[in-house]
Amino acid sequence: MQKPRSFETETKLEYIDQELLDFDPSNPRFGGSMENRKPEEIQKALFEKPYFASELVESFLKNGFIDYEPLVVRREGQRFTVIEGNRRLAAIREILANPNRYKGKTDDLKSIPALVFPDKPDDEQKSEMRVYLGIRHLNPIREWPSRSKAVYLDLACKEPGGLDRALEETQLKKVEARRFLVPYRLLKHVHVELPAEVDFWMLGEALSRTGIKKFLQLEIDSKTLEILNCDKKSVNLLLDYLYGPIQKDGRRDVSRRVVEDTRDLSRLSKVLGSEKAIAALRKGSPLEEAEILVDTREESIKRLAKVTKELGVLIGKLVSRSRDEDSTHLRRTYEEFKTAVRAFTIKEH
């Protein structure tokens, strides 16, 4: 039977001086990017992509702090660590640090309503925190970056009850959790860390393609969504295709990536089923060229007809007003080529 809570261990709503509040560098929303950073560095980072705390400033100046949407904090001795509301705290501190720049309802920003959890919450309070944060940020109502969702859910899975309890508390379906939890765990499995600025969602989308999963030899526990097996070399190749190869300075050369956006992923999935096409990618060929190597004969004929038409438009644009010998020869040669292509495609059909 759980012991009755004392005043110090009770969860309660308090109004707290903003100077007593601290950012939480380990907050899952940050995806590990704020670890070991100073408060002023976190403050600056929260005003940049992808957090954009600056977007909250105007609302605070116009409406003040809305009491029915308190921060969520954990007591740390005489101070409080912000579990939920780091962006809002950053916006408030920006306003109060620059009184000459910002005019509006600033008086009620000095004492902020907060739901206070004790420094050593019991199991019920831990569950309350997970439910609150999960519903608030893992669902579409309030979006965290995909990487942050994955960090949070992976931590929640380590609590008693594992993934099933985490999904129940956050009201997420397993298929939704899979999209960001599996890529996060895959990166951990192969000991690769992506830079904070890259599009983590791209990897999640890639892993939903059958051909890509087969290429990676990816095996996942359907119950826990833990990674059972994968080919590390293939995972690193996939990351090169998605984000560009790693340079000497440790950064990825995005100019050499194979995939430009998620629309290319189905094409890449098809290409990765052919050793010949994979070899072409390794030699630096673009996805379009590698794709030709896996086309069926019918697809190749359609591609030929399309390219021929596009070639005609290009030649027409370049030599439409030219009457010199070279331009005339080019037009005549193209017409002969187009006639030959048409005859070939008719014969094939």
Buried (B, 14 or more C-beta within 10 A) or exposed (E): EEEEBEEEBEBEEBEBEBEBBBBBBEBBBBBBBBEEBEEEEBBBBBBEEEBEBBEBBEBBBEEBBEEEEBBBBBBEEEEBBBBBBBBBBBBBBBBBEEEEEBEBEBEBBBBBBBBBBBEEBBEEBBBBBBBBBBBBBBBEEEEBBBBBBBBBBBEBBEBEEBBEBBBEBBEBEEEBBBBBBBBBBBBEBBEEEBEBEBBBBBBBBBBBBEBBBEBBEBEBEEEBBBBEEBBEEBBBBBBBBBBBBBEEEEEBEEEEBBBEEBEBBBBBBBBBBBEEBBEBBEEEBEBEBBBBBBBEEEEBBEBBBEEBEEBBEEBEEEBEEEEEEEBEEBBEEBEEBBEEBEEEBEEEE
